[in-house]
Amino acid sequence: MATPPVAGAGLPSGPFPGQQGQAAREVNTASLCRIGQETVQDIVFRTMEIFQLLRNMQLPNGVSYHASTHQDRLGKLQEHLRQLSVLFRKLRLVYDKCNENCAGLDPVPTEQLIPYMEEDSSKHENRSTNQFRCASEDRREVMEVNKKLKQKNQQLKQIMDQLRNLIWEINAMLAMRN
């Protein structure tokens, strides 16, 4: 199990502190967010390991168990908790740095970022009345089309009746000839 690096380890502590500050400033907010996401994933993983250790530990219910095993598991649990604490501190630093980088930006209300949300109820009412108006116009058009369709059906029925009568008369005339 690898322990996380100690803050400041591996960084030159020489006469170039300006370069360290410049390198820290070059990290953009998107990279910080990615680092924060990875840190959250590490926190979740460590927490799952802690719960796994706790589940495997025996309860003091009178059953004898090996003290060395108990001490080993207790040591692992304490190490995981220490690493979890370090990860939460790292996450806090990333969060603070992201907030610092975004401090100069104009805050945009979340309602404007979500396209289907309205700013206030009046716009919602206007939208619903517009939808109602469009729906009533559509319904009126459908009713007009249905009315015209019924009229055309009546006309076709009359034409079919006239053709049937004409055919009947023609057949009657042909029968009288024979």
Secondary structure as UniProt FT lines:
FT   TURN            7..10
FT   HELIX           17..26
FT   HELIX           29..56
FT   HELIX           67..101
FT   TURN            102..104
FT   HELIX           110..113
FT   TURN            115..116
FT   HELIX           121..177
//
